[in-house]
């Protein structure tokens, strides 16, 4: 079976001097020209009904009206809208839905939804953190509504996926794991959040300079037992390339090789527990080179290829120690040694 992808660059969604801009994706066109083992599909906008599975219907109406009067800054992050942003955000969510449905129904082996604006900060009642609609949560709720019993989102963006956490908080069919740099925006995502959902809702707050080795351990010692315990039928991955050590907004330590390694481990988890069903979804990443090389690494993992870019960008400093943090997380969630 084939790997699918969709590309929603949302060129009208742009604000002066803002890091979340169309230029984030400028390095992807050469990559798309080289892809011989992945097929592009077109996105359709998410419907109001699909959005309403995550967001209050009034929010969509408010965003439509604000966009008609745009451009405007609508949240202190700052999150902005332009006159096209509402439609752009609906296409972004719809692109993720198209990919997840194709994988769910067996029309594709796996997929990568490269969309903007990103989504994992968007809450049911308000936009925030550069995000308008929570693309991955909308897609997760869509496939749950269509009959899937359990889905899990794993988020390796440098920022905590607070919006996704809120959506899955009290839904026993929706699992969530987030790795994120502790102490930066939005300031949420500690280990003992949601004690009623231990083993299903797993936060992995990391100190600055957590890199390839730390993430590999997290995948083996936290992702693996969490997936085994929750038994999802599909994995959805919030892929944030702001976890790269040179991202201008964050201070984690992943390299391109690290993105490939973590993506390979996630693909393997899906093969082992979800019949291979996995969809990656672009979130953050504010250096175009990192978005391009990280995306290439994801495609290589999805298509069972070796790392093709030849990018050699190892983290230039020592990684922070996370032995005790990993042990604390495993203990909190009851993951066996």
N, C-alpha and C positions, 0 to 999 in steps of 0.2 A: 504493500500500500504506500501511498505517496505522503509526503509532508506538504502541508498547505501554509500559505501566509497571506495576510492582508496588510495593506499599507494605507494609513489614513493620516497624511501629513498636516491637514487643516491649515492651509496657507493663510487663510483670512484671520486666524486666531493668533494675533501678534500684538505686542505692546512694546513701546520704546524702551530699550535697555533692560528688558526683562529676561532672566535666564531661561524661562520656559518658552521657547520660540521655535519657529519652523527650522531655523538654522541648526538646531540640535540634530536634525536628521540628514544634514547635507551630505554626510559621508556614506549614506546608504545606497545611493544610486549605482555607484560602481559595483557594490556587492550584489545588488539585484541582477545586474548584467551578467555576473559570473555564476549565478545560481543555476545549476543544471539539474539538480535533484530535488527541487521544491517548486510548487506550482502556485501562482498567485490567484486569489479569488477577490472579487469586488465586494465591498461592504455595502450594506443597506442600513439606513438609520434605525435605531431602536424605536419601538413603538412606545406610546404613552403607557400602555398596559405593562410592558416589560420594565420600563423605568420605575413604575409605581410599585413593583415588587420590592424595591429598595428605598425609594425616595417618596416623601409625601407628595401627592399630586399637586398641591399648591406650590411646591418648590419649582416644578417645571413651568408653571404659569408665571411665577415671579421672574425666573431666568429669561423666559421668552420676552417679557416686558422690558426688563433691564437691558437686554441685548438690542431691542428695537431702538432704545435711546442711547446705546453705547457710542464710544467706548467708555468703560468705567472700571474703577477698582472696587471690588465687592467684598474683600476680606483682607485682614492686616498682613497676610503672608508675604507679599501682597498677591492676591488672586485677582485676575482681571477678566473682563469680557469685552468683546467687540460685537459688531452687528451680526457677525456670522457665528459667534461662539456657541450659541445654543444648538444650531444645526450641526456644527462641527463636533460637539460633544455627543450628540445623538448618533452620528456616524461612527465615532470612536467606540461607543458602547455596542453599536450594531456590528462593527467589525469583529469584536470579541465574541459576540453571540454567534456570528456566522462560523467562526473557527471552532467554537466549542460544540455547536450542533453537528458540524461535519465530522468531528472526531467521535462524538457520542454515538452517532448513527452508523459509524463504520465506513464513512465515505473518505476518510483520511486516516493515516496512521497517527499523526500528531500535527501540531500547528503552532504558528507564532503570529500573534496579532501585534503589529507594530503601529501603534495608534497614539495620537495626542488630541486634546489634552489628556494628561494622565488622570488616574481616578482614585487611588487607594486612600486618600485623605477625606474624600467627600463623604459627609455624614447624611443620614436619612433626611435631615431637616435643613441642612445648609452646606454650601460650597466652602472649601478651604484648601489651603496648601497647594495652590496652582491647579486644583482639581474641581471639576464641575459635577459630573456624574461619576459614580463609582463603577467603572466599566467592568472590572472583574467580578464584583459582587452581583451586579445585574446579570451577568452571564451565568454565574453560579446558581443564582435563584431561578433563572430561566430553565436550566437543565434539571434542577430539582423539581420544578413545577411540571416538567414534561415526563417525569417518571423515574429519574435517577434517585437512588436511595440515599447516597452519601457522596459529598464532594469535599475536597480539602484544598484550600489556598495556601501556598507557601510563598512567602514574600521576602526576597533578599535585597530589596531597596534599602538604602542607608537610613531612611526615615521610617518610623513606625507606621504601619498601615492602620491607623486608628479608625478610619471609616469602615474598613472591612471587618475589623474586630467588633465594632458596634453592631453591624448587620448580623454577624454569626453568633453573637453573645449568647442568645437564648434559643438558638436553633440547633437541636441535637443532631441534625443531618448535615451540618456545615462545620467543617474543621478548619482551623487557622493556625499557622505558624508564622511568626515574624522575627527575622534577624534584623537588628537596627542599631545604629550608634546611639548609645545612651546619652542623654543630656542635651540633645539638639531637638529642633522642631519635630513633632509637635509636643514633645515632653511627656508622652504616654508610653505604655508598653512595658511595665515592670513584671517581674517573674510571677508574683502572686496575684496578678489581676484575675478576676473571674474564678474564684476557688470552686464554684459549682461546676466548672467546665474543665477541670484538670484532665490532662491527657488529650483533650480536644482543642483547647485554645492555649497555645504555647508561645510565650514571649521569650525571646533570646536577646536581651539587651547586652550590647557589646561595648567595650571601651574603645577609644580611638586606637588606631593602628592594629586592629584585628584584620589579618590577611588570609592568604591562601591556606596556611596550615590550620588556623583556627576554624575557618569555614569548613574545611574537610572534616575536622573532628566534630563540628556541630552536625554536619550531614550524617555522619556515621553514628553518633551517640545520642542525637536528639531527633533529627528527621526520621531516621529509620524506625526507632521504637514507636514514635508517634503515629507514623503511617501504619505500622503493624497493629497498633492498639485500636485506631479509629476505623481501619479497613475501608478507605474511600474507594469509589469506583472510577474516579477521575481526579487527576491533579491539575490544578490551575496555578500558574507560577507568576507572581508579580515580580518581573525582572527589572530591577533598578540598577542601572550602570553607574549611578553615583556612589556605589560601593567601591569603585576603583580608587586607588590611592591618590590619583592626581585630579580627582573631581574638584572643581573650584568651591563647592558648597559644603563639603564633608571631609572627614578625616579617618575613613577606614583604609584597608590595605590590600584589597583584591587586585590582582593583575589580570591580563587577558587570559593567561593560562588558568588562573583561578576561576574565572567565569566559565571556562570550558570544563574544568574539573567538577565544579558544583552542578553544572547543567547535565553532565554525564551521569552523575550520581542521582539526580532527580529523574532522568530518563530511565535509569536502571530501576529505581523505586517504582515507577509507573509500570514498567514491564513485569516486575515481580508481583505487584499487588493490584494493578488496575488494568490488566490486559493491554498495557502499553499506552493507555489513553492519557495524554498530557498536552496542555496548551500553555505556552508562554505568552505573557502580555507585557508590553513595554510600560514601565512607569517612569522613574526619573533617570537622570544622567545628563549632565550639563556641559560636558566636553564632547563635541561632535566626533572626535577621533575615538573616544572610549565607547560611545554609543555604536559606532560602526564596527569596531573590533569586537566588542562584547556581543553584538548581534550576530556577527559572523561565527563567533564561538558557540552561540546557542544553535544556530543552523547546523554546525558541524556535529554537535551532540545529537540533535534530532534526527539527522540523517546517517548516524553511525559512521561518521568520517573522522579522520584525524584533524587536529587543529590546522587549518589551512592558511591562516593569515601570515604566519611567520613573524608575528609581533613578539618582540622580546622586551617586556616592560616590567621586570620584577620590582617588587616593593623595595625601595632603597634604604629602609631602616629596619630595625628589629621589631618583630611583632610583639604586641602586648600579651601578657600571660592570662589565660582564661581557664586554667585548671579548676579553680574553686568555683567559678561561675557556672561552668558546665556541670559540675557535680551538684551544685545547688538546684539547678533546673531539673536535672534527672531525679533528684530526691523529691522535689515538690510534686512532680507529675507521676511518681511511682514507677519510673522506668527501671527495669531490673538491670543489675550489673552483669 
